[in-house]
């Protein structure tokens, strides 16, 4: 199934910083960890920002195993499709399922606000935060350099329910500045939902620094699998 139309955009990619690939491993109890170039082991951003609700989601996944796998597969497929589109790949919808294609097409008008892509799916880390992860996209959004995160959902989100998304993006903005010296003062969360809704959340990372700090503190209070030093 393919209802690809003619409003295809060619995205400009800027040649800039290069980032060292980080090795990663996952622990059933403590989440995902990355090893930095100098050998330090940091928990992933998503592990830390999701720590507070980990038990709730673990129980939900256990009770809804098939649905959980379907949602994960759909989310990964949407991310891959968006990545191919932003990379100007031909036939980027080839072999994409109908539901993922629908989610992509819903999000496409928002994707067209992206210009001057600096990075996609690159590993970032911070000695200050002691966190690491892979950022979806760093680019101009409506003319402002931003951390951009792509999400799929079953239904429309309330802003109060996605504090962890903003905290994740805030962490990546701090990592980017720490590694490149370039500040990022805008974070963007784009959500495409199966109920036909799309949402665009735009904020300043400074707004969510307190929330990020709270999540980091909670993680290290509850879980200290490695010596911080």
C-alpha positions as CSV (number, residue, x, y, z in Angstrom):
1,X,0.0,0.0,0.0
2,X,1.4,3.4,-1.0
3,X,-0.3,6.7,-1.1
4,X,2.9,8.6,-1.7
5,X,2.2,12.0,-3.2
6,X,4.3,14.6,-4.9
7,X,4.9,17.0,-1.9
8,X,8.4,15.5,-1.3
9,X,11.0,17.7,0.3
10,X,14.7,17.6,-0.3
11,X,16.5,18.2,3.0
12,X,19.8,20.0,3.4
13,X,22.4,18.2,5.5
14,X,25.3,20.2,7.0
15,X,28.7,18.6,7.3
16,X,29.9,19.3,10.8
17,X,30.9,17.4,13.9
18,X,31.6,13.7,13.9
19,X,30.7,11.6,16.9
20,X,32.3,8.5,18.3
21,X,30.1,5.4,18.3
22,X,29.4,4.2,21.8
23,X,29.1,0.5,22.8
24,X,25.9,-0.3,24.6
25,X,24.4,-3.1,26.7
26,X,21.1,-3.7,28.4
27,X,20.5,-5.0,32.0
28,X,17.1,-6.5,32.8
29,X,17.1,-4.8,36.2
30,X,18.9,-1.5,35.6
31,X,18.2,-0.5,32.0
32,X,20.5,0.4,29.2
33,X,24.1,1.6,29.5
34,X,26.7,3.2,27.2
35,X,30.4,3.2,27.4
36,X,32.1,6.5,26.6
37,X,35.3,6.8,24.7
38,X,37.3,7.1,27.9
39,X,35.7,4.0,29.4
40,X,33.1,5.5,31.7
41,X,29.7,3.7,31.9
42,X,26.6,5.9,31.8
43,X,22.9,5.0,31.9
44,X,20.9,5.9,28.9
45,X,18.7,9.0,28.9
46,X,15.5,6.9,28.4
47,X,16.4,4.6,31.2
48,X,16.8,7.5,33.6
49,X,13.8,9.5,32.5
50,X,11.6,6.4,32.5
51,X,12.9,5.1,35.9
52,X,10.0,6.6,37.9
53,X,7.3,4.7,36.0
54,X,9.4,1.6,35.1
55,X,7.3,-0.7,37.3
56,X,4.0,0.5,35.8
57,X,5.2,-0.1,32.3
58,X,6.9,-3.4,33.1
59,X,3.6,-4.7,34.5
60,X,1.7,-3.4,31.5
61,X,4.1,-5.1,29.1
62,X,3.8,-8.3,31.0
63,X,-0.1,-8.2,30.8
64,X,-0.1,-7.0,27.2
65,X,2.9,-8.7,25.6
66,X,1.6,-8.9,22.1
67,X,0.4,-5.3,22.1
68,X,3.7,-4.1,23.6
69,X,5.7,-5.8,20.8
70,X,3.4,-4.3,18.2
71,X,3.7,-0.8,19.6
72,X,7.5,-1.2,19.8
73,X,7.7,-2.5,16.2
74,X,5.5,0.3,14.9
75,X,7.5,3.0,16.7
76,X,10.8,1.6,15.4
77,X,9.4,1.4,11.8
78,X,8.1,5.0,12.0
79,X,11.5,6.2,13.2
80,X,13.3,4.4,10.4
81,X,10.9,5.8,7.8
82,X,11.4,9.3,9.1
83,X,15.1,8.9,9.1
84,X,15.1,7.6,5.5
85,X,12.9,10.5,4.4
86,X,15.1,13.1,6.0
87,X,18.1,11.5,4.4
88,X,16.4,12.0,1.0
89,X,16.2,8.3,0.3
90,X,14.2,7.2,-2.7
91,X,11.4,4.8,-2.2
92,X,11.5,5.5,1.5
93,X,8.0,4.0,1.9
94,X,8.9,0.8,0.3
95,X,7.8,-2.2,2.4
96,X,6.3,0.1,5.0
97,X,3.0,-1.2,6.6
98,X,-0.2,0.8,6.1
99,X,-0.4,1.9,9.7
100,X,3.1,3.2,9.7
101,X,2.6,5.0,6.4
102,X,-0.5,6.7,7.8
103,X,1.5,7.9,10.9
104,X,4.3,9.1,8.6
105,X,1.9,11.0,6.3
106,X,0.2,12.6,9.2
107,X,3.6,13.9,10.5
108,X,5.0,14.9,7.2
109,X,3.7,18.6,7.3
110,X,5.6,19.0,10.5
111,X,8.7,17.3,9.1
112,X,8.7,19.9,6.3
113,X,9.4,22.6,9.0
114,X,12.9,21.0,9.4
115,X,15.9,22.6,7.7
116,X,19.7,22.3,7.9
117,X,20.1,18.9,9.5
118,X,23.2,18.7,11.7
119,X,22.8,15.1,12.9
120,X,20.5,12.1,13.0
121,X,20.6,9.1,15.3
122,X,24.1,10.0,16.6
123,X,25.4,8.9,20.0
124,X,25.8,11.7,22.6
125,X,26.9,11.7,26.2
126,X,27.6,14.1,29.0
127,X,30.2,14.0,31.7
128,X,28.1,16.5,33.7
129,X,24.9,14.6,33.6
130,X,26.5,11.1,33.5
131,X,24.1,10.1,30.8
132,X,24.3,8.9,27.2
133,X,22.0,8.1,24.3
134,X,21.1,8.5,20.7
135,X,19.3,11.7,19.6
136,X,16.6,11.5,16.9
137,X,17.5,14.7,15.1
138,X,19.4,18.0,15.5
139,X,18.3,20.5,13.0
140,X,16.6,23.9,12.5
141,X,12.9,23.8,13.2
142,X,11.0,26.8,12.0
143,X,14.3,28.5,11.7
144,X,15.6,27.7,15.2
145,X,18.2,25.0,15.9
146,X,16.5,22.3,17.9
147,X,16.6,18.9,19.4
148,X,13.7,17.1,17.6
149,X,12.2,13.9,18.9
150,X,9.7,11.8,16.9
151,X,7.0,9.8,18.8
152,X,4.1,7.5,17.8
153,X,1.1,7.0,20.0
154,X,-2.3,5.4,20.1
155,X,-4.1,8.6,21.0
156,X,-3.5,12.3,21.6
157,X,-1.1,13.2,24.4
158,X,-1.6,15.6,27.2
159,X,1.5,17.8,27.8
160,X,1.4,16.9,31.5
161,X,1.8,13.2,30.6
162,X,5.0,13.6,28.5
163,X,7.4,15.3,30.9
164,X,9.9,12.5,30.3
165,X,9.9,13.4,26.6
166,X,10.8,17.0,27.4
167,X,13.4,15.8,29.9
168,X,15.0,13.5,27.3
169,X,15.3,16.3,24.7
170,X,16.7,18.7,27.4
171,X,19.4,16.1,28.2
172,X,20.3,15.9,24.5
173,X,20.5,19.7,24.3
174,X,23.0,19.7,27.2
175,X,25.0,16.9,25.7
176,X,25.2,18.6,22.3
177,X,26.5,21.8,23.9
178,X,29.0,19.9,26.0
179,X,30.4,18.0,23.1
180,X,30.2,20.7,20.4
181,X,30.2,24.0,22.2
182,X,27.0,25.0,20.4
183,X,24.0,25.8,22.6
184,X,20.5,24.6,21.6
185,X,17.7,26.6,23.0
186,X,14.7,24.8,21.6
187,X,13.3,21.3,21.9
188,X,10.6,19.9,19.7
189,X,8.4,16.8,20.3
190,X,6.4,15.6,17.3
191,X,3.7,13.1,17.9
192,X,1.6,11.1,15.3
193,X,-1.2,9.0,16.8
194,X,-3.3,6.2,15.5
195,X,-6.5,8.1,16.3
196,X,-5.6,10.5,13.5
197,X,-4.2,13.3,15.6
198,X,-0.8,15.0,15.3
199,X,0.8,17.2,17.9
200,X,3.7,19.6,17.9
201,X,5.2,20.5,21.3
202,X,7.9,23.3,21.3
203,X,9.6,24.4,24.4
204,X,12.9,25.7,25.8
205,X,15.1,23.1,27.5
206,X,15.8,25.4,30.5
207,X,12.1,24.9,31.4
208,X,12.8,21.2,32.0
209,X,16.2,21.2,33.7
210,X,14.6,20.8,37.1
211,X,12.5,17.8,36.0
212,X,15.6,16.2,34.4
213,X,17.6,16.8,37.6
214,X,14.8,15.2,39.7
215,X,14.8,12.1,37.4
216,X,18.5,11.8,37.5
217,X,18.6,12.1,41.3
218,X,15.8,9.5,41.7
219,X,17.7,7.0,39.4
220,X,20.9,7.3,41.4
221,X,19.1,7.1,44.7
222,X,17.3,3.8,43.7
223,X,19.9,2.3,41.4
224,X,23.7,2.6,41.6
225,X,25.1,-0.4,39.6
226,X,28.4,1.3,38.9
227,X,30.7,3.6,40.8
228,X,29.9,7.1,39.6
229,X,33.6,7.9,39.4
